[in-house]
Every structure is written in structure tokens, then in C-alpha cells.
Amino acid sequence: MPKKIFVSDFDATITQRDFFLLFMDRFLGEEGRRYLAAYRQENNPSYQFLNSVFAMRRITESEYRELVAAIRWDESFPDFLKLLADKGIDHLILSAGTELYIKDALALKGLPPQRIISNQGVLLDGHICLRHDTASPFFSEQYGIDKGKVIRWLRREYDKIYFAGDSLPDVSAAEEADVVFAKAALRKYYQNDTTGRIRPFTDYAEIIAAMKKEP
């Protein structure tokens, strides 16, 4: 039988809002909104940007845990994981954020541990810090993780690769995957696609419906 894997972005794909935006809303207020607006005028998102945001406010361990608890999930995601398990399809979370809050969020949600490829992260001296291994075969100067490189690496093991994402850091992965579920900026990027490989979605309930039809 063909071996299959579904690769999911985390922020604003599995969840409803990026973690760094939750951080800005809770701790930075108007200062954060001005900083984000100025940054977006001249730059694409980057891991340096995330570290700059997290450096703007020192937080306690308790505040960090409260922020993780405030993550709003796609409510269909647990059912999606069950469907994949029933169909014998592997799952991997691929994120340009950090596995620090992803692992903590999964545990707090009561979901089974997931295979994760993301930037390393620590809560150090009151700051969330992204760390990077420049020797990693997946390293990206811009995002820390080159998602396209990860998909190409998975190709050695899997016959079919599905991917779901929402933003420009997901484009390189979408270019390499066999079937792409796209929303928000990623959907807009592929708005003129005529191959049928790109499938717009708004939540994992729609992905579940599509995956039930997959052989």
C-alpha cells in the first residue's frame, strides 16, 4: 500500500490565530500594533521578527502558561487526527514558530503527542526565545525552517504527501506536496491555480470531508 503523510502548519492553521499575535494582544497593546504595522510595510515575517516581538516584554512562567491556554484551536482538529489514524495516514506538524509552545499546547489540549519539525525554543529570563541550528538540513535564513526542504526530505519515505497551511512561509512546502489545503494568504497566493492540486479550506471539518473521499 502507498505510504501517506499529512503535514500541517500550526499557527492559524490548526489554531485560529498566530501565537505571536496572542502575545502582542495580551502584553504589548498599541505599542505592539504599531510595531507590527511598521514591520509589515517593509518585511516578510521572519524568525528574527518573532524574537524581536517576544523580547519586548518579560513574562513569568505563569503568564506563559496562561497564554498557551488562550490558544483557540480548530475544533475539528481532534477528529481529523482520529480520521488519519483510522486511515493509516501519518501526521506531522511543520511550523516556523517554535515547538516550545506547540508541545505545551498539545499537552494542555489533551491531544496525543505529534511528530513536530519546528524551530527550537526556550523560556529564558522571562523571554520566549527561538533558537536555530544553522547546520540543520532544513535551516532557512528567513524563517529558521525551510518547509520545502522538509517536504523533499519526507519524499524519501512517503508516496503521497498532503499539506495544509495559511501563509507565505508555507509556499515552499505547498510547491513540493501532492495535495495542498490552503487558506488565507496561501489560498490567495494560489488563487489562479488551475491544476486542481490546491484545495481551498476554512477549517479542518472541510479537510475531514475531503480526506474521507481519499482512497
Buried (B, 14 or more C-beta within 10 A) or exposed (E): EEEBBBBBBBBBBBBBEBBBBBBBBBBBEEEBEEBBEEBEEEEEBBBBBBBEBBEBBEBEEEBBBEBBEBBEBBEBBBEBBEBBEEEEBBBBBBBBBBBBBBBBBBEEBEBEEBEBBBBBBEBEEBBBBBBBEEEBEBBBEBBBBBBBBBBBEBBEEBEBBBBBBBBBBBBBBBBBBBBBBBBBBBBEBBEEBEEEEBBBBEBBBBBBEBBEEEE
